[in-house]
């Protein structure tokens, strides 16, 4: 039985690593800034509106607040991974198109070092770019040109965090995050005239650097099995290294093959990316059956800039905010006869104002969330399933509305750490 569990664990790890490299968005909005930012919460949190900084549970790794690692049980070892899939319908006033994606969500582990210190480490997506836009134009010579704009890539976040329990009711923690990856934005101009060479430009920016986020968690007992928790995290401004490569070529198509005729630009320059500060606060009430949680976060994206030499690219981003709330109900966690009573039933909602401001309109996203927490019989493993139904953007002001359904499947393995076996 144990061999099968470890084989399943290995399989999930390999699947996660493979899916991590695949395209995870088709959104035209990923054209701007650093792309679509990843929420990177566990399915159990996603089902409750995406609450993060205050959600503390001995069977959940909450990497959005390092102080929550102090809730790991003594000698426990947690390994968690998840996948998500989405179906999105893109709409303008005249057109619509449906796309689907499947991608890796997170891979993390955590355990207590002693009764005061706990640690966690893992890999999460940070942002994604994935779009293809085509439009036609006609110049004064009556030559039709097809202009294509495509984007691929994204940033990842490897984190290592630790928490310190200063008191049985109070913990602090810090996550050190290494952000890395590449963002590619390419443009081509195809002329309907064989005497004019087509033009291609490639803009590839690689980003690496460290960012730090501090957090605290305060737990207060109201009475037996009733608690109130307060969480807070803060991330200050940080500068990441950027390396941009620009390549411009002319080409022609011959029998569906692209033939490069000339390279008129090939340059590399070094710069910095300023990541803005972020603050999040959360409040949670919990009892033996109920968990009610609410979270608010704000990030100063107006401070974002991409700088190469004396040239500063701001991308006209706005400060983003997010409010989310969720509820979990467990009829009887200790039931031994009725499995359905041990299931965690979850519901929540989320309202985001993203960092995008297009045509004098700040792009918003809202969603309703649902999910289940499914304990595995005769095991310390858990399956968590969540679903989000929502929309992003609008068809007003020549913009695009995205209506989406997102599914998340996660599994957490809980074992015993540093315990010597009594029998072989």
C-alpha positions in Angstrom: 0.0 0.0 0.0 2.8 2.4 0.9 4.6 1.6 -2.4 1.5 2.5 -4.4 1.2 5.8 -2.5 4.8 6.8 -3.3 4.4 5.8 -6.9 1.3 8.0 -7.1 3.3 10.8 -5.5 6.1 10.4 -8.1 3.6 10.4 -10.9 2.0 13.6 -9.8 5.4 15.3 -9.5 6.3 14.3 -13.0 3.0 15.4 -14.4 3.3 18.8 -12.6 6.8 19.3 -14.0 5.6 18.5 -17.5 2.5 20.7 -17.4 4.4 23.6 -15.9 6.1 24.2 -19.3 2.9 24.4 -21.3 0.9 27.4 -22.4 -1.4 28.3 -19.5 -3.4 31.3 -20.9 -4.8 32.6 -24.1 -5.8 36.0 -22.7 -5.2 39.1 -24.8 -4.9 41.0 -21.5 -1.6 39.1 -20.9 0.0 41.4 -23.4 0.5 44.1 -20.8 2.8 44.4 -17.8 4.2 41.0 -16.6 1.2 39.1 -18.1 -1.7 37.5 -16.2 -0.7 37.3 -12.5 -1.2 33.9 -10.9 -3.2 33.7 -7.7 -1.1 30.6 -6.7 -3.3 29.5 -3.8 -4.2 25.9 -3.0 -7.5 24.4 -4.2 -8.8 24.5 -0.6 -8.2 28.3 -0.5 -9.4 28.8 -4.1 -12.8 27.2 -3.2 -13.2 29.8 -0.5 -12.7 32.8 -2.7 -8.9 32.6 -2.9 -8.3 33.7 0.7 -4.7 33.3 1.6 -2.9 35.3 4.3 -5.0 34.2 7.3 -6.0 30.7 6.2 -4.2 28.4 8.7 -4.7 24.7 8.9 -2.3 21.9 10.0 -3.1 20.0 6.8 -2.7 23.0 4.3 0.6 24.7 3.2 -0.3 28.3 2.9 2.7 29.8 1.2 1.1 33.3 1.0 1.8 33.9 4.6 5.0 32.3 6.1 3.7 32.8 9.6 1.0 30.1 9.0 3.7 27.4 8.9 3.7 27.4 12.7 0.3 25.6 12.5 2.0 22.4 11.2 1.7 19.6 13.7 4.7 18.2 15.5 6.8 15.7 13.5 4.4 16.0 10.5 5.6 16.3 6.9 3.3 17.8 4.1 3.7 17.4 0.4 1.2 19.2 -1.8 0.7 19.6 -5.6 -2.1 20.6 -7.8 -3.2 21.1 -11.4 -5.8 23.5 -12.8 -7.8 23.6 -16.1 -9.9 26.4 -17.5 -12.4 27.1 -20.3 -12.7 30.7 -21.4 -15.0 32.4 -23.8 -13.6 35.6 -25.3 -16.2 38.2 -26.5 -16.2 41.5 -28.3 -19.3 43.3 -29.5 -19.2 41.3 -32.7 -17.1 38.2 -32.2 -16.5 35.3 -29.7 -14.0 32.6 -29.3 -13.6 29.7 -26.8 -10.2 28.4 -25.6 -9.1 25.9 -23.0 -5.9 25.4 -21.0 -4.4 23.0 -18.5 -1.4 23.9 -16.4 0.6 23.2 -13.2 -0.5 25.2 -10.2 2.0 24.6 -7.4 4.4 22.1 -5.8 5.3 22.6 -2.2 6.4 20.9 1.0 6.5 21.9 4.7 7.4 20.5 8.1 8.3 21.7 11.6 11.9 21.8 12.6 11.1 21.9 16.3 8.2 23.3 18.4 9.2 26.9 17.6 10.4 26.8 14.0 8.7 25.5 10.8 9.8 25.7 7.2 8.3 25.4 3.7 9.6 25.4 0.2 8.1 25.1 -3.2 7.6 26.2 -6.8 4.7 28.3 -8.1 3.8 30.2 -11.2 4.0 33.9 -10.9 2.7 35.2 -14.3 1.8 33.9 -17.7 1.7 35.4 -21.2 -0.2 33.7 -24.0 -1.9 35.5 -26.9 -2.2 35.9 -30.6 -3.7 38.9 -32.3 -4.1 39.4 -36.0 -5.5 42.4 -37.9 -5.4 43.8 -41.4 -4.4 47.2 -42.6 -4.0 48.8 -46.0 -1.4 51.4 -46.8 -1.5 54.2 -49.4 -0.2 51.9 -52.1 -3.2 49.7 -51.8 -1.1 46.8 -50.5 -2.8 44.8 -47.8 -0.7 43.9 -44.8 -1.5 41.4 -42.1 0.0 42.3 -38.7 0.3 39.6 -36.1 1.2 40.0 -32.5 2.0 37.0 -30.3 3.2 36.5 -26.8 4.5 33.5 -24.9 6.3 32.7 -21.7 5.9 33.6 -18.1 7.6 34.0 -14.7 7.9 31.4 -12.0 8.5 31.7 -8.2 10.6 29.4 -6.1 10.2 30.2 -2.5 11.7 29.2 0.8 10.1 30.4 4.0 10.3 29.9 7.7 8.1 30.8 10.7 8.9 31.3 14.4 6.3 30.8 17.1 6.9 33.5 19.6 3.9 32.6 21.7 1.2 30.0 21.5 -1.1 32.7 20.0 1.5 34.6 17.9 3.8 33.7 15.0 5.9 35.6 12.5 7.5 34.4 9.3 9.4 35.4 6.1 9.3 34.1 2.6 12.3 34.5 0.3 11.2 34.3 -3.3 13.4 33.8 -6.3 11.5 35.0 -9.4 12.8 33.8 -12.8 11.6 33.3 -16.4 11.2 34.9 -19.8 8.6 37.0 -21.5 8.5 37.0 -25.4 6.5 39.4 -27.4 6.8 39.1 -31.2 5.3 41.0 -34.1 5.2 40.2 -37.9 4.0 42.3 -40.8 3.1 40.2 -43.9 2.6 42.2 -47.1 0.4 41.1 -50.0 3.1 42.2 -52.4 6.1 40.1 -53.4 8.3 43.1 -54.0 8.1 44.1 -50.3 9.9 42.0 -47.7 7.9 41.0 -44.7 9.2 42.2 -41.3 9.5 40.3 -38.0 10.5 41.7 -34.6 11.3 39.6 -31.5 11.4 41.1 -28.0 12.6 38.7 -25.4 13.0 39.8 -21.7 14.5 37.5 -19.1 13.9 38.4 -15.5 15.6 37.1 -12.4 15.9 38.3 -8.8 14.9 38.0 -5.2 11.9 39.4 -3.4 10.9 39.1 0.3 7.6 39.0 2.1 7.1 39.2 5.9 4.0 37.9 7.7 2.4 37.5 11.0 -0.4 35.4 12.4 -2.4 36.0 15.7 -4.7 33.3 17.0 -7.1 33.9 19.9 -9.4 31.3 21.6 -12.9 32.6 22.2 -14.0 29.4 23.9 -13.5 25.7 23.5 -13.2 24.9 19.7 -13.8 28.5 18.7 -11.0 30.7 17.5 -10.4 34.0 15.8 -7.3 34.5 13.7 -5.8 37.7 12.2 -3.2 37.6 9.4 -1.0 40.3 7.8 1.7 40.2 5.1 3.8 43.0 3.6 6.1 42.9 0.6 8.3 46.0 -0.1 9.5 47.3 -3.4 12.3 45.2 -5.0 14.4 45.5 -8.1 14.9 42.4 -10.3 17.5 42.0 -13.0 16.3 42.2 -16.6 18.0 41.2 -19.9 16.3 42.2 -23.1 17.2 40.8 -26.5 15.8 42.6 -29.6 16.0 40.9 -33.0 14.5 42.5 -36.2 14.6 40.6 -39.5 13.1 40.7 -43.0 11.8 37.5 -44.5 9.8 35.9 -47.3 7.6 32.9 -47.5 8.4 30.1 -50.0 6.2 27.0 -50.1 5.1 27.7 -46.6 8.7 28.0 -45.4 10.1 31.1 -43.8 13.4 32.4 -45.4 15.3 35.0 -43.5 16.6 37.7 -45.9 18.3 40.2 -43.6 18.8 41.0 -39.9 18.5 44.8 -39.4 18.6 44.7 -35.6 20.2 42.5 -33.0 20.9 44.0 -29.6 21.1 43.0 -26.0 20.7 45.4 -23.0 20.6 45.0 -19.3 18.1 46.7 -17.0 15.9 46.4 -13.9 12.3 45.6 -13.1 10.8 47.4 -10.1 8.3 45.1 -8.4 5.8 47.1 -6.3 5.0 46.8 -2.6 2.0 44.7 -1.5 0.0 44.5 1.7 -2.6 41.9 2.6 -4.8 41.5 5.7 -7.2 38.7 6.7 -9.6 37.6 9.4 -10.9 34.1 10.1 -13.4 32.6 12.5 -13.2 28.8 13.1 -15.0 26.2 15.1 -15.3 22.4 15.0 -17.7 22.7 12.0 -17.4 26.2 10.5 -14.7 28.3 9.0 -15.5 31.9 7.9 -12.7 33.9 6.3 -12.2 37.2 4.6 -9.2 38.8 3.0 -8.2 42.1 1.4 -5.0 43.0 -0.5 -3.6 46.0 -2.3 -0.5 46.3 -4.5 1.0 49.6 -5.8 1.5 48.8 -9.5 1.8 52.5 -10.3 5.3 52.1 -8.9 6.1 49.4 -11.5 8.7 50.2 -14.2 10.9 48.4 -16.6 14.1 50.4 -17.0 16.9 50.0 -19.6 19.5 52.7 -19.3 17.7 56.1 -19.3 14.6 54.6 -20.9 11.8 53.8 -18.5 8.7 51.8 -19.6 5.8 52.2 -17.1 3.1 50.4 -19.1 0.5 52.7 -17.4 -0.5 50.2 -14.8 -2.9 51.0 -11.9 -2.9 50.0 -8.3 -4.7 46.6 -7.9 -7.0 45.5 -5.1 -8.7 42.3 -4.2 -11.4 41.4 -1.7 -12.5 37.8 -1.1 -14.5 35.9 1.4 -15.4 32.2 1.9 -17.1 29.6 4.1 -16.3 26.0 5.0 -18.6 23.6 6.6 -17.7 20.1 8.0 -20.6 18.2 9.5 -18.5 15.8 11.6 -14.8 15.6 11.1 -14.5 12.5 13.4 -17.4 10.5 11.9 -16.4 6.8 11.4 -19.7 5.6 9.9 -20.7 8.3 7.4 -18.0 9.5 5.0 -20.0 12.4 3.7 -19.9 14.0 7.2 -16.1 14.2 7.0 -16.1 16.1 3.7 -15.3 19.8 3.8 -17.9 21.8 1.9 -16.7 25.2 0.6 -18.1 28.3 -1.1 -16.8 31.8 -1.6 -16.5 34.8 -3.9 -13.8 37.2 -5.1 -13.7 40.7 -6.6 -10.5 42.0 -8.2 -9.5 45.3 -9.7 -6.5 44.2 -11.8 -3.5 46.4 -12.6 -4.7 47.0 -16.2 -6.2 50.3 -17.3 -7.2 50.3 -20.9 -9.1 53.0 -22.7 -9.6 54.8 -19.4 -11.2 51.7 -17.9 -9.7 49.6 -15.1 -10.2 45.9 -15.8 -12.1 44.0 -13.1 -12.5 40.3 -12.4 -15.1 38.7 -10.3 -15.9 35.1 -9.5 -18.0 32.7 -7.5 -16.1 29.7 -6.1 -17.1 26.2 -4.9 -15.2 23.1 -3.7 -14.8 20.0 -1.6 -12.1 18.7 0.7 -12.1 14.9 0.4 -10.1 12.9 3.1 -8.8 9.5 1.8 -9.9 6.6 4.0 -7.3 4.9 6.1 -4.8 7.5 5.0 -3.5 11.0 5.9 -3.9 12.1 2.3 -6.5 14.7 1.1 -7.9 15.5 -2.2 -9.2 19.1 -2.8 -11.4 20.1 -5.7 -12.4 23.6 -6.5 -14.3 25.5 -9.3 -14.4 29.1 -10.2 -17.1 30.7 -12.4 -16.6 34.3 -13.3 -15.8 37.0 -15.8 -13.0 39.5 -16.5 -13.2 42.7 -18.5 -16.0 44.2 -20.6 -17.1 44.6 -24.2 -17.6 48.4 -23.7 -15.0 50.8 -25.0 -13.8 48.3 -27.6 -12.5 45.9 -24.9 -12.8 42.2 -24.5 -14.9 40.3 -22.0 -13.6 36.9 -20.7 -16.1 34.5 -19.2 -14.4 31.5 -17.6 -14.8 28.3 -15.7 -11.7 27.1 -13.8 -11.2 23.8 -12.2 -8.5 22.9 -9.6 -7.5 19.5 -8.4 -4.9 19.2 -5.6 -3.6 16.4 -3.4 -1.8 16.7 -0.1 0.2 13.8 1.5 0.8 14.0 5.2 3.5 11.8 6.7 5.6 11.5 9.8 8.9 13.3 9.9 12.0 12.1 11.8 10.3 9.2 13.7 12.3 6.1 14.1 10.5 2.9 13.3 10.0 0.4 16.1 9.5 -2.6 13.9 11.0 -3.7 10.6 
